[in-house]
Amino acid sequence: MLQNHEGQPVPQVVFKTRQQHEWLDVSSDDIFKGKTVVVFSLPGAFTPTCSSSHVPRYNQLTPALKQQGVDEVVCISVNDAFVMNQWQHEQHAERIRFIPDGNGDFSRGMGMLVEKQDLGFGERSWRYSMLVKDGIIEKIFIEPDLPGDPFEVSDADTMLHYVAPEAEPPLDVTVFSREGCPFCVRAKGLLRDAGIEFDELVLNRDFAESTIRAVSGKSTVPQIFIKGELIGGAEELESWMSTSIAA
C-alpha cells in the first residue's frame, strides 16, 4: 500500500553522491532544511517515460517554479551516483538537482519502495512528486496504484498548477534547423529576443530529412513547432509573434 505522508517530515537519510570525482555525503537536512523544495521521484534513470517526459518538463518548468518561491527542484531515483550524474548530463538537465537513493533508504522511508523484480529492476521507487517546506511535506502527488508505470499526476505542470494556479507555463517550442541556414538564425534570434526558450534539432545531426518530411510534409528549414503545432518558417514565426505575443 502506497503511503501519503502529507504533514509529516521527510525521512532522515544520508545520500551517497558523487561530485567532482569525489564522494560527498548529503543529508536530508542539507537538501530540505529552511528551503522550499519540489521533489519528483521515478522508477529509474534512462527509462522511457522518465527520460522523455518527466525530467525534461521539470527541467523546463524549474524557472517558473522558482519564480513562485521554490528554491530547488530535486529528482530522486533508486540508482547509484554514477548513473544519476551521467543521466543528468545526457538529459542536459542542469536546472535540476539529481540525488541518488542507491540503497532505497529515502524511498523506503516515504513508503514508496516497490518491487520491480519482474523487470529485473529489484526494488525501485514508485513515481510521485511532492512539495516540501522546511522538511515538512505539504503536498504529495502519488501515481495511482495500477499495473505498469502510470504517469498522470506527478508531472511538472500539475505541480506548477498547485504551487501557482494562475501561473502560465512556458511555451513548448521546437526549432528544426540546419547549420549555416540564415533563416534558421533569424528564427532563433526572434525567439531569443522575445525571451522564449526552445529546443533545437539540427538536420543530419539530430534528424534526417525524411524525418521532418514525415512530420510536416515539408523538408525545408527552419520549421518551428509551438505547442505541437507547426507555425512555419522565420516569416511565419514573426507574424505569429506579432499577434500571439502582443495579445
N, C-alpha and C positions, 0 to 999 in steps of 0.2 A: 504494500500500500504506500503510494507516494504521500509525502507529508508536507503540509503547509505550515511554515514556521513564521508567519507574519506576526510582528510584535515581539519576536524573540531575537536574541543576539546571534550573530553568525558563529559558526564553530571556530574555536581557537586552535589553529593548527600552524605548523611551520612548513612552508613550501620550499622545495629544493630547486632554486632557479640557477640559471647559468648566464652570467653577464661578463662580457669582455674576457671570455675564455677562463673565467674563474667561477667557482661555486659560490653562491650567495644565498643564505637563508633569509627568507622573507616571511614574517609572521602575519597573522590576520590583522593585528593592530597596525602593522606597517601599511596595510592596504586600506583599512576602513576607519581607523580612529580619527575622529574630528573631521571627516570628509563625507560628502555625498557621492556615492558610487553606484553606477549601473553595472550589474554583472549579468552576463549570459553564459550559460553552460551547455555543453553539447556532447554527443557521443564520442567524437573522435576527430583528430586532425586529418586533413586531406580527404575526408569523406564527402560524398557528393553535395548533399544539402548544406552542410556546414561551410563548404568552400564556395559554392555557387551563390548562396543566398544569405545565410546567417551572418557570416563575418563581413562580406562586402557591404551590406546595407548598414550594419552597425558602424563600420569604418566611415561610411558616407555621412551618417547622421550624427556622428560624435560632435562636430562643431555646433550643430543645432541643440543637442542635449546640453553642451557646456554653456550655451547662451541662456539656458534655463536653470543654471545653478548646479549642474552636475560637474564634479571635479574630475572624475575619471571614469572611463569605460573599460571594463575588465572581462576578458574571455578566459574561462576556466574549463579545462578538459583533463580527463584521466589519461594523460600522456606524459612522457618524460620531457625534461627541459630541452634536450637537443631537438626533439621532434617539434615542440611548440615554437622554438626560435626559428627553425627552418620554415615552418608553416607561415609564421608571421612574415618572414622575408618574401616568400613566394606569393603571398596574398597582397603584398605592398600595403599592409595594414598598420602603418606606423602610428596611427592615432589611438590604437587600442593597446592596452597592456595585456600581454598573454601570460597566463600563470599556469604552470604545470602542477596538476594534482596527481602526481605519478603513482602514489600508493592509494589514491581514492579516499584519503582521510577527510578532506573537506566535503566531498560528495556524500560520503557515508554519514557524516555529522548532519548534513542537510536532509537526510532521509531520501536521497536521490540516487544512490548507488544501485544499479540494476544489473542483472545477469545477461550477458550477451554471448554466452558460450556457443550458441547456435551459429553465430557468425565468426567464431574464432577470436572474439574480442576480449573474452574474460569478463571482468566487471567494468562497467563504464557508467558515466553519468547520464541520467535522463535529461532530456532537453528542457530547459527552463530559463527564465530571466527574473531579475529582481532589482528593486531599488533599495539601497541600504544607506541609512543616515546615521553616522557616528556609531557604526557597528550594529545597529538595530534594523532588522528587515521591516521596511514599511509596506512594501507591496511585492508579491511574487506571482508570476505568470507561469503556470505549470502546464505542459502539454498534456492532452488527455491520455489516459491510460488505455491506449489502443495498440493493437499489433503493429509492428513495423516501427517507423520513425516519424510520428506525426509532427508537423510544423505549422501550427495555427495561431498561437498566442504569444510566443516568446520572441517574436520578431522585433526589429528596431522601431518600426512605425507604431506598433502597439505601445511600446514603452514611451516613445516621444509623445503620443497622444495622452498617455496617463500623466506624464510629467507636465505637459503644457497642452491642454485640449485645444487651444486656439492657435497653436503654432502651425505654420505652413512648412511641410517638409521640403527640402531642396528638390529641384527637378532631376529626373533621371535623363541624362544626356549622353549619347554616344556619337562620336565622330569617326566615320570611316574615311581614312585619308591615304595619301601616297607621298612618299618622300620627294621633295623638290616641286610639289604642286603649289603654285601661288594662290590658287583659290582655297586650298586647304588652310594655308597660312592665314588668309583673310578671315575664314570662318572661325578658326581658333582664336584669332585676335578679337573678333566681335564678342565671343563668349567670355574671354578673359576680361575684356574691358567692362563687361556687364557684371562681373563677379560670379559667373555661372561655372561651376565645376563640371568637368566632362571626362568620360573615358574615351581614349583614342585607340583605334585599331588601325594598324598600318598594313597596306597591301603588300603581299609577298613576305610579310613578317608575321602578322597575326591572322591573316586570312588570305584566301585565294580569290581571284576574280570571279570564279564560278560560285563562290560562297555568297558574295554580295549580290550577284545576279539572281541567285536563288531566293535571297531575302527580299529584294526590292524590285527585281525585274530589270535593273539597270546595272551597268558596270562602271559608270562614271563616278568620279570622286571630286569634291567631298560629298558624302551623304550624311546628313545629320538626323538622328532619331531623338525625339523628345517624348518621354513617357510612352515609348514603344511605337510612336507614330513617326513616319517619315516626313520630315519637314522639307527636305530638298537639299540644294547646294548653298553656296555662300549668299547668293542674292535672295533666295527664298528665306534663308535664316534671318537676313537683315530685315526683310519685310515682316516676318513673324515677330521679331523682337520689337519692331516699331509699333505693333498693335498689341501683342500679348503682354510685354513688359510694361509698356505705358499704361495699360489698363489696370 
